Amino acid sequence: MSAAARGAAAGGAAAPAGADEGAAQTGTVSALTHEGEGVVHGGKTVFVAGALPGERIRFRRRRRHRAHDEGELLELLEPSPERVAPRCAHFGVCGGCALQHLAPQAQLAAKETELRHALERVARVTPGSWLPALTGPVWGYRRRARLGAKFVRRKDRVVVGFRERAAPYVAQLAACEVLAAPAGKLIAPLAEVLTGLSIREQLPQIEVAVADNATALVLRVLKPPTDADRAALCAFAAAHGVRLYLQPGGTDSVQPLGAPGEALRYGLPRFGLELEFAPTDFIQVNATVNQALVARAAELLELTPDSAVLDLFCGLGNFTLALARSAASAVGVEGAGALIARARANAARNGIGNAQFHCADLAAAPDAALPWRRQPYTHVLLDPPRSGAREVLASVAGLGPRRVLYISCHAGSLARDLGVLVHEHGFTLEAAGVVDMFPHTAHVESLALLTADPRRRARASST
């Protein structure tokens, strides 16, 4: 196999036109970056896509940066024993996955290492114990995704897929191995029907939502479809058993194509819950792992019939309603009004009368006069976006909860916030662990359990 072919097989991306090409070099990969690239030291550090820790490789520097360079993998001189053949034919071009060439257990170990290092270096704290990783299926797991769509004139067709790994283009996919069924197999037929539309150049994006009871595809349209377009889309939906929606503007403009069906829903069987959601709502991507995560949250919080739970960044009630089953009361707070409305409806639908939901901007320090801030709480759950929960940490500490469970989708912001809770507010980091919500990507989901000093809790309860 040629050097270029070996590099492509290993997931290496071709250099862009005009890139600064250096001489071929050899080196040993020491680690992975946050994006899943191999790190080679020795002189100026270089990041090499497709290279794995422990491998000896031949590479060429392709892009120069101040702190590091980007490299192209030319040849594997000594492959890692944990290297596997990527299952997807598009791996290395498509940016949807970064680690299909690394065995799943090794991917998990790399994510655990990233979390460990973040806690040590940023938070300057080590948990009392490490939790076993929460895992699930590694293929066909992704029930929410945003795909790009682009009419390419030189190909005379619409391409549908994730963005390319090394370029700002839509990757031309035939299928996707990580999208949940049936969505993973619908990319090629979807691209075909979109190619035949009159608005094929005004359709840039497709939202995918796979519920327990239906699969929804939301087409972002910049121009209204013609009657012929609608007929073609309706025929596609009927042939493949999916629901199509059109989105001409913001998320509040989403409308079903044709008669609306029953609401999308997913279940949390252990808690006897079915939650309804809209096709553009945020829900946890991996259904199996989400069920395990909610169950672990309930176990770690150790709720009793007198517990009062506060769930910040609650979304449509994924954790709040499950925790309400074991507590005296549960309060969810979220910044998106539509999700709060959905959470309230889900509480009523599931017969949960001890849960309340409030809409509040959690990107700013909460006003102590807000109704939900004036209540006492024994337990707090945080599930913020990637930016973390910095603005609410002082308020959480002031509540004096017995236990705080922090669920994170970014190891860096988690470590930053845990450092504040531990070193500034006197919490103890009891346990931490990873949640493999996104297999084959470099995305690290994790959770951390903190307990409060009883003396601090007593002071908080007296104020």
Helices and strands as residue ranges (DSSP letters): H 3-9, E 24-32, E 38-40, E 46-48, E 56-64, E 69-78, H 104-118, I 119-123, E 129-130, E 144-152, E 157-161, G 183-185, H 187-195, E 205-210, E 215-220, H 227-240, E 243-247, G 251-253, E 255-256, E 264-268, G 269-271, E 273-277, H 287-301, E 308-312, H 320-324, E 329-334, H 337-349, E 355-359, G 371-374, E 379-382, G 390-392, H 393-399, E 403-408, H 411-423, E 428-435, E 445-451, H 454-462
